[in-house]
Amino acid sequence: MHAAAFAQFLQEKGSISVPCWLLEKYQAMDIKPEELGYLLLALHQRAKADGADAGTTAVPYMESGKPGVNYWTGWALEQGWAKWSGEEGQKKVAFDPLWQKLYRLWESEREAAEREKQPQTVSAGDFDYSKIVKELDRLRGNMSVTVREQQLIQEFHIKYGWSTDFMLNFFRLCSQRKLMQIKNYKPLAERIHRSGIFTLEGLASYMNEVDWIGKQAEEIKKDYLGLYGMVTIMERDYYVKWHVTWRFSHALIVRAAQESSGVSNATFKYIDTILTRWHDLDVRTPEACEEAIRLWREERKSQIQAGSGARTRGKTGGRRAEKERGDSPWDEYTIETEGGGEKT
């Protein structure tokens, strides 16, 4: 063992300091988990540029048109996490935009914490119901609060113990994310309550995660399923299960969505069928994903060949059913549709 020599080697190579605050707030900054690695590589290249060996192993970033800019540094520049600074001829890449955004997040949360410490103008026993109704009308631009929504406001206060300020912030955050219907904010409120969130800071943090997950789910819905409209709570829940509970990367979720191509009326439930199989097979890498797809295609082909002798190919109904099912290898799965029926 050469532990001492190895420790010295690591010290001489240097290290990159990444604040935990960045790791805690990457979703609020709209950074995907896989992009954290890109950002770390960009920080490493920036550190190398300050050292004696700057540029010795750098890969030219041809798309930037600027010689000497590493690929990952160029990525950070394009994403807006870094910028050029210094005089002409002595320009360097600085990560000021990244640190400035982190600072603004810290400052806003500190101000929110300070406001919570201040005595409230309304006592704990008081509840300004009319103020919340007026705020809902203002957020929507008209007087549209329904009787059911009025009942929900009372329910949030009595059942969940939400204060006037907490509820005002909840509806404002929902409005920013275009979640101003009962079918949107009622399940959100239930989940927030189950999570034990009672502070404005915790509420903002939770809604930031909802916002980030919503963007990922919207990409799947629009770009791969060809569906439009707002992402529903059910669709968000599917994405949470895949990405948070099962820990599938967004890239693997996208690959599963691509497998729904050619299937009529493909939905998040259809993608869930594919990912459930991959979860059972412990698929975690792109290579394992492609192997699972290959094996399933072969299995489907064998099933079709084995059953071809028992089918009556001349029936028009059979041909029509095959045409409607599309070319996806997952068509033979019997799944529950989001409407409650079954698809075979």
TAJO-V768413 format. One record per pair of residues at least 4 apart in sequence whose ideal C-beta (glycine too) atoms are under 7 Angstrom apart, sorted by the first residue. I is the first residue (numbers start at 0). J is the second residue. D is the distance in Angstrom with one decimal. If there is no record, write none. Layout:
i = [I,I]
j = [J,J]
d = [D,D]
//
This chain:
i = [1,2,3,4,5,6,7,8,13,15,15,15,15,17,17,17,19,20,20,20,21,21,24,24,24,25,25,26,26,26,27,27,28,29,30,30,30,31,33,33,33,34,35,36,37,37,37,38,38,38,39,40,40,41,41,41,41,41,41,42,42,43,44,44,44,44,44,45,45,45,46,47,47,48,49,54,57,57,58,58,59,60,60,60,60,60,62,63,63,63,68,68,69,70,71,72,72,72,73,74,75,75,76,76,76,79,80,80,80,81,81,81,81,81,82,82,82,83,83,84,84,84,85,85,85,94,95,96,97,98,99,100,101,102,103,104,105,106,107,108,108,109,110,111,111,111,111,112,112,113,115,115,121,121,121,126,126,127,127,128,128,129,130,130,131,131,131,131,131,132,132,132,133,134,134,134,135,135,135,136,136,136,136,138,138,138,138,139,139,144,144,146,147,147,148,148,150,151,151,151,152,152,153,154,155,155,155,155,156,159,159,161,161,162,163,164,165,165,165,166,167,168,168,168,169,169,169,170,171,172,172,172,172,173,173,173,173,173,174,176,176,176,177,178,178,178,179,181,182,183,183,184,185,186,186,187,187,188,189,190,191,191,191,194,196,196,196,197,198,199,200,201,202,203,205,206,207,208,209,210,211,212,212,212,212,213,213,213,214,215,215,215,216,216,216,216,216,217,217,218,219,219,219,219,220,220,220,220,221,221,223,223,223,223,224,224,224,224,230,230,232,233,233,234,234,235,236,237,237,237,238,239,239,240,240,241,241,241,241,242,242,242,245,247,247,247,249,250,250,251,251,252,253,254,255,255,255,256,258,258,258,258,259,259,259,259,260,261,261,261,262,262,262,262,263,263,265,266,266,267,268,268,268,268,268,269,270,271,272,272,272,273,273,274,275,276,277,277,277,280,282,282,282,283,284,285,286,287,288,289,290,291,292,293,294,295,295,296,296,297,298,299,299,299,300,301,302,302,303,306,310,311,312,315,316,317,318,319,320,324,325,333,333,334,335,335,336,336,336]
j = [5,6,7,8,9,10,11,12,46,39,42,43,46,21,22,39,23,24,101,105,25,101,28,101,104,30,35,207,208,211,104,207,100,211,34,35,38,249,248,249,250,38,39,40,41,71,74,42,75,80,43,44,71,45,71,72,74,75,81,46,94,47,48,57,69,71,72,72,92,94,50,52,53,53,53,67,67,69,69,70,66,68,69,70,72,73,73,68,73,76,72,73,73,74,75,76,81,92,77,78,80,81,81,82,92,96,94,96,97,92,93,94,96,97,93,95,96,90,92,90,91,93,89,90,91,98,99,100,101,102,103,104,105,106,107,108,109,110,111,112,200,113,114,115,199,200,203,116,200,117,198,199,125,127,163,156,163,131,163,132,152,133,134,163,135,152,163,166,167,136,144,149,137,138,167,170,139,144,170,141,142,143,144,170,171,174,179,143,179,148,149,150,151,181,152,181,154,155,181,185,156,166,157,158,159,161,166,188,161,188,192,165,166,166,167,168,169,199,202,170,171,172,199,202,173,188,202,174,175,176,202,203,206,178,179,183,184,187,179,209,210,213,229,183,184,187,183,185,232,187,232,188,189,190,232,191,209,192,193,194,196,202,205,205,201,202,205,201,202,203,204,205,206,207,209,210,211,212,213,214,215,216,235,238,239,217,230,235,218,219,238,249,220,230,234,235,238,221,230,222,223,224,252,256,224,226,230,234,226,227,253,256,257,259,256,259,265,266,234,235,236,237,337,238,267,239,240,241,267,271,242,243,244,244,245,245,247,252,274,247,249,252,278,251,252,274,253,254,285,255,288,256,257,288,270,273,274,270,273,292,327,329,265,269,270,327,327,325,326,327,269,325,327,330,323,325,269,336,337,271,272,334,335,336,337,334,274,275,329,332,334,277,329,278,279,280,282,288,291,291,287,288,291,287,288,289,290,291,292,293,294,295,296,297,298,299,328,300,328,301,302,303,328,331,304,305,306,331,307,310,317,317,317,319,320,321,322,323,324,330,330,341,343,342,339,341,340,341,342]
d = [5.7,6.2,6.5,6.3,6.5,6.5,6.3,6.4,6.7,6.6,5.3,5.4,6.0,6.0,6.9,6.6,6.1,6.0,6.0,6.7,6.4,6.1,5.8,6.8,5.4,4.3,5.9,5.9,5.3,4.1,6.0,4.1,5.9,6.5,5.1,6.3,6.9,6.1,6.1,6.9,6.9,6.2,6.3,6.5,6.4,5.9,5.5,6.5,6.5,6.4,6.4,6.5,4.0,6.5,4.2,5.1,6.3,3.9,6.8,6.5,6.9,6.5,6.5,6.7,4.2,5.5,4.8,6.2,5.7,6.7,6.7,6.4,5.5,4.4,6.8,6.1,6.9,4.5,6.0,5.2,6.8,4.4,5.9,4.8,6.8,3.5,6.7,5.0,4.3,6.8,5.4,5.0,6.7,6.5,6.7,6.5,6.9,5.4,6.4,6.2,4.5,4.1,5.1,6.9,6.7,5.7,6.3,5.7,4.4,5.1,6.4,4.9,6.6,6.9,6.1,6.3,5.9,4.8,6.4,6.8,6.0,4.2,4.9,4.7,5.1,6.2,5.8,6.4,6.6,6.2,6.5,6.6,6.4,6.1,6.3,6.4,6.1,6.4,6.5,6.4,5.5,6.4,6.5,6.7,5.0,5.2,6.8,6.8,5.9,6.9,6.3,6.1,4.6,6.1,5.9,5.3,5.9,6.8,4.5,6.6,6.4,6.2,6.4,6.1,6.5,5.5,6.5,5.4,6.2,6.6,5.3,6.8,6.3,6.3,5.5,6.3,6.4,5.1,5.9,6.7,5.0,6.8,6.1,6.3,6.9,4.3,6.7,5.2,6.4,5.0,6.2,6.6,6.5,6.3,6.6,6.4,6.2,6.2,6.8,6.5,6.7,6.9,5.9,5.1,5.1,4.7,5.9,6.0,5.6,7.0,4.7,4.6,4.9,6.9,6.2,6.4,6.3,6.7,6.8,6.6,6.3,6.2,5.6,6.0,6.4,7.0,6.4,6.2,6.7,6.7,6.9,6.9,4.3,4.3,5.8,6.9,4.8,7.0,5.5,6.8,5.5,6.6,6.2,3.8,5.6,6.8,6.9,5.2,6.8,6.6,6.3,6.0,6.7,6.3,4.5,6.2,6.9,6.4,6.4,6.2,4.9,6.8,6.0,6.7,4.1,5.8,5.6,6.9,6.8,6.4,6.4,6.2,6.3,6.4,6.6,6.3,6.6,6.2,6.1,6.9,7.0,6.1,5.8,5.5,6.2,6.0,5.2,6.2,6.7,6.9,5.9,5.8,6.2,4.7,5.3,5.6,4.3,5.9,5.1,5.4,5.4,6.6,6.6,5.1,5.4,4.9,6.0,6.4,6.7,6.4,6.7,3.6,6.3,6.9,6.7,6.6,5.6,6.9,5.0,5.9,6.3,6.7,6.6,6.7,4.9,6.3,6.5,6.4,4.4,5.7,5.7,4.9,6.7,4.8,6.3,5.5,4.8,5.4,5.4,5.9,6.8,6.6,5.1,4.7,5.4,6.3,6.3,6.6,6.9,6.6,5.7,6.5,6.5,5.5,5.1,4.4,5.1,5.4,5.5,6.8,6.1,6.2,3.8,5.3,6.0,6.3,7.0,4.1,4.5,5.5,6.5,4.3,4.6,6.6,5.7,6.0,4.6,6.7,5.4,6.2,6.9,5.9,6.6,6.1,5.4,6.5,6.2,6.0,6.2,4.9,4.9,6.6,5.5,6.0,6.5,6.4,3.8,6.7,5.7,5.5,4.6,5.3,5.2,6.1,6.8,6.5,6.5,6.3,6.6,6.3,6.3,6.2,6.3,6.6,6.3,6.3,5.5,6.3,4.8,6.5,6.5,6.4,4.7,6.5,6.3,6.1,6.2,6.9,6.2,6.0,6.6,6.6,6.7,6.1,6.3,6.5,6.4,6.4,6.5,4.2,6.2,6.1,4.9,5.5,6.9,5.9,5.2,7.0,5.3]
//
